[in-house]
Amino acid sequence: MAEELRRNFRRYITLAVPVDDQFMQLLEKLFLEKAEDMRASGQEVSTTNVPVAMTDVVSRIERQNLDMNEATNFMRSNRFRQNFRLQGEMLYQTA
């Protein structure tokens, strides 16, 4: 029930958090989840060596009902470029 309420009132809830912060939180969570998966499989993990596929990023943006145009604008921003790098279809954290 809580998830249904969140889904129905998402547009009102998200107004309280700046769009750029929403995307930063989304990406940081994706990187944490990917790093945990890699550690669970016994791999050594450095924050700059954790790849996240852009298809996973797009899927998460869609699942959270965030605006894809806003995501594109964020990915063109200095804040994005200072924290992430895109190599092919894989996204990495810079530090």
QUIURNOR-V259586 format. One record per residue. N is the residue number from 0. RES is the residue in one letter. OMEGA is omega in radians with two decimals (* if undefined). Layout:
# QUIURNOR-V259586
<<N/RES/OMEGA> <N/RES/OMEGA>>
This chain:
# QUIURNOR-V259586
<<0/M/3.13> <1/A/3.13> <2/E/3.12> <3/E/3.09> <4/L/3.10> <5/R/-3.12> <6/R/-3.10> <7/N/-3.07> <8/F/-3.10> <9/R/-3.07> <10/R/3.11> <11/Y/-3.14> <12/I/-3.06> <13/T/3.12> <14/L/-3.13> <15/A/-3.12> <16/V/3.12> <17/P/-3.07> <18/V/-3.14> <19/D/3.11> <20/D/3.10> <21/Q/-3.14> <22/F/3.08> <23/M/3.13> <24/Q/3.13> <25/L/-3.11> <26/L/3.12> <27/E/3.11> <28/K/3.10> <29/L/3.14> <30/F/3.09> <31/L/3.13> <32/E/-3.13> <33/K/3.13> <34/A/3.10> <35/E/3.09> <36/D/-3.13> <37/M/3.11> <38/R/-3.14> <39/A/3.12> <40/S/3.04> <41/G/-3.12> <42/Q/3.00> <43/E/-3.05> <44/V/2.97> <45/S/-3.05> <46/T/-3.13> <47/T/-3.12> <48/N/3.13> <49/V/3.13> <50/P/3.02> <51/V/-3.13> <52/A/3.12> <53/M/3.08> <54/T/3.08> <55/D/3.11> <56/V/-3.13> <57/V/3.12> <58/S/-3.13> <59/R/3.09> <60/I/-3.14> <61/E/-3.14> <62/R/-3.14> <63/Q/3.10> <64/N/3.07> <65/L/-3.08> <66/D/-3.10> <67/M/3.09> <68/N/3.08> <69/E/3.11> <70/A/3.12> <71/T/3.10> <72/N/3.11> <73/F/-3.11> <74/M/3.05> <75/R/-3.05> <76/S/3.07> <77/N/-3.14> <78/R/3.11> <79/F/-3.09> <80/R/3.12> <81/Q/-3.04> <82/N/-3.04> <83/F/3.01> <84/R/-3.13> <85/L/3.08> <86/Q/-3.06> <87/G/3.13> <88/E/-3.13> <89/M/3.14> <90/L/3.13> <91/Y/3.00> <92/Q/-3.13> <93/T/3.10> <94/A/*>>
